Amino acid sequence: MAAEELPAGAGQDAIDELGSIRQSIDNIDAALIHLLAERFKFTQQVGRLKAAHGLPPADPTRELLQIQRLRGLAEEARLDPGFAEKFLNFIIAEVIHHHEQIAGTPGSNGSPRAAGSAATETNPAS
């Protein structure tokens, strides 16, 4: 990665602090990737279980409960609940896509949510 150009007046202490903060951000980004990978291992299990038992890829009731729960967690963490919901919907859409692939039924996910929003799997917290 190319070095960032800083104003001539930026002191070395500020540059060092910036580097330290960015290293923390990089560490968190790495942790997020590992957590998402672990989460998707479990959602793949959910998809296989659903396919084996003829269950639909999406569970709109579970979706709504999870969104409510995670919006509450976001508020407690002082994170914008709207952002948290968008992030969750993005993940859920990918999970449902995986579930449809596992079941061999690409297409409708059975969710009542509008375009741009996602439905959830039976266990999005897993």
Secondary structure, DSSP 8 states (H G I E B T S, - for coil): -------TT--HHHHHHHHHHHHHHHHHHHHHHHHHHHHHHHHHHHHHHHHHTT--S--HHHHHHHHHHHHHHHHHTT--HHHHHHHHHHHHHHHHHHHHHHHT--S-----S-TTS----S-TT-
